[in-house]
Amino acid sequence: MPRKRLHPFPYGQFFGFRRVVLLPFFLVLGSHIFQYAEVAYNLQLVAVIALLMWLTIGLK
């Protein structure tokens, strides 16, 4: 097998596009979280964001 391979599924392209689009949003959100929220709220919000990202990527 060749060492360099293209991604066999289009998930990589969709995820790359989403990552580039959502990166500023997550950076701003993260700065606000670290500035204003408490640790428990951080963990809760991170879990919700991870769940939303998993659903968004999984449904595509």
C-alpha positions as a printed NumPy array, in Angstrom:
array([[  0.   ,   0.   ,   0.   ],
       [  1.266,   3.489,  -0.743],
       [  2.135,   5.563,   2.278],
       [  0.336,   8.672,   1.043],
       [ -3.377,   7.999,   0.657],
       [ -6.343,  10.246,   0.126],
       [ -9.09 ,   9.989,   2.691],
       [-11.407,   7.186,   1.478],
       [-14.531,   8.985,   2.749],
       [-15.687,  12.595,   2.251],
       [-15.856,  13.004,   6.048],
       [-12.358,  14.479,   6.057],
       [-13.294,  17.282,   3.662],
       [-16.524,  18.102,   5.509],
       [-14.79 ,  17.989,   8.881],
       [-11.904,  20.136,   7.627],
       [-14.355,  22.696,   6.275],
       [-16.337,  22.706,   9.51 ],
       [-13.168,  22.99 ,  11.556],
       [-11.968,  26.029,   9.6  ],
       [-15.394,  27.703,   9.824],
       [-16.01 ,  26.917,  13.504],
       [-12.479,  27.555,  14.763],
       [-12.913,  31.328,  15.4  ],
       [-16.286,  30.667,  17.05 ],
       [-14.788,  28.063,  19.386],
       [-11.805,  30.306,  20.154],
       [-14.064,  33.23 ,  21.129],
       [-16.371,  30.905,  23.059],
       [-13.405,  29.343,  24.834],
       [-11.986,  32.704,  25.871],
       [-15.369,  33.74 ,  27.279],
       [-15.7  ,  30.412,  29.102],
       [-12.266,  30.709,  30.698],
       [-12.889,  34.326,  31.625],
       [-16.367,  34.221,  33.124],
       [-17.517,  30.69 ,  33.901],
       [-16.73 ,  28.201,  36.645],
       [-15.046,  24.836,  36.237],
       [-18.213,  22.751,  36.544],
       [-19.982,  24.943,  33.974],
       [-16.948,  24.623,  31.696],
       [-17.1  ,  20.843,  31.809],
       [-20.843,  20.865,  31.209],
       [-20.537,  23.199,  28.219],
       [-17.631,  21.246,  26.769],
       [-19.689,  18.054,  26.99 ],
       [-22.634,  19.742,  25.234],
       [-20.37 ,  21.157,  22.501],
       [-18.758,  17.759,  21.975],
       [-22.188,  16.129,  21.737],
       [-23.396,  18.744,  19.244],
       [-20.265,  18.347,  17.118],
       [-20.625,  14.551,  17.214],
       [-24.267,  14.802,  16.114],
       [-23.488,  17.316,  13.373],
       [-20.625,  15.255,  11.956],
       [-22.441,  11.955,  12.464],
       [-25.575,  13.067,  10.645],
       [-23.703,  14.348,   7.588]])
